[in-house]
Amino acid sequence: MKFFIPPLALCLSLAPASVALFGQDADAEIVVKIGGKGYTAEQLDRIRNTLPEQFRRNVMHMGNKAFVDTYANLLALSNASEQSGLLEQEPYKSQFAFLRLNFLAQSHLSRINAALSITNEEKKKYYEDHAGDYSESNVSAIHIEYDPLPELAERAGRAPVSEQDAGDKAEKLLSAIRAGADFAALAKEHSDDKLSAEEGGEIGWLSRDGQLPAALKEAVFALQEGEVSQAVKDGGKFYIFKVNEIRMKPYEEALSDILRKLEGSKIQAKLEEIRATMPVEFIDADYAAATPAAQ
């Protein structure tokens, strides 16, 4: 489970630290005083530039006055909180401890991400070792439509096509193909997808990581070059597929996916290594199995 840090709480937690962190250069010109303390332009820029990324994006385009006013508000609220002893009271004490814990954990995760290094050799090896994941098939298809809601067809002024009739037609076409009929010619004559029908049913290159529905993807990528699928039903149609050619997706086109998977694998391995330093042993099995009631 990934936790997120509420923006205001995080800024409040950082504000006092920011004051202590950025010492004042004795020779620098003070441009503003906040609560009687002088700040140089360099100090304020460093405060702004070292905020966590999600907050830095919010303040980078603020005018200086708006930024200083916002920072002063945070300082005032933070000081009031400290003076009232809020961090020694529950639930604030526990909440602040968790925010610190979460902030440190996510900061370390950011460092792991930043330190990732993936060589060209690693990328090319992954591409070669997972050739099946990056295969593409040039596919032709015959679409036979039916009307799941016959009343819509009737309103459009045409006779509805039943699922049974569409299925029977698909099976007859399939039998003809098996007997040697030309797939492209049948597609031109019978396919209900007029755009691909004009091209003899050709719909182009499909990849395993594409948006094809699962049932259709399974049917297509089970085929070798030249093979024809069974009639596959999905979304109000029956499909008959033919694979014309199989090739590897070009390395350059697969590269973004390769990088994502290699990065994910390396981060996961590092997280597991770190997680192993904090073993968990449940003494009470009933406690482990229970889910607390919502408060």
Number of C-alpha atoms within 10 A of each C-alpha: 2 5 10 9 14 9 12 11 14 17 19 19 17 17 21 16 10 19 16 9 12 14 11 17 12 8 7 12 13 16 12 15 12 14 9 7 10 13 20 19 14 16 21 19 12 14 18 20 15 11 17 15 9 9 16 14 13 12 16 13 10 12 9 14 10 12 17 17 12 14 18 16 15 20 22 17 13 20 15 12 13 13 10 11 12 14 16 12 10 10 10 13 13 13 13 17 12 13 18 15 12 16 17 12 13 16 13 12 15 11 11 14 14 9 9 11 11 12 8 9 9 14 18 14 12 16 21 14 10 12 13 14 15 20 18 23 23 18 21 26 26 32 26 25 24 21 17 15 12 14 13 13 15 12 10 9 9 11 13 17 16 16 18 10 13 20 20 15 17 26 16 12 20 22 13 14 15 12 9 9 13 12 22 21 15 18 26 19 14 18 24 17 16 16 13 19 23 15 14 21 29 21 16 15 18 20 20 18 13 10 9 13 10 11 11 16 16 13 18 29 18 11 17 15 14 11 13 23 19 16 22 18 19 13 9 16 21 24 23 27 26 26 25 18 15 19 15 16 21 12 14 9 10 16 16 11 14 20 15 10 14 18 16 13 12 16 16 12 12 14 13 11 11 10 11 10 8 8 6 8 8 8 8 8 9 9 10 10 8 8 8 7 5 4 3
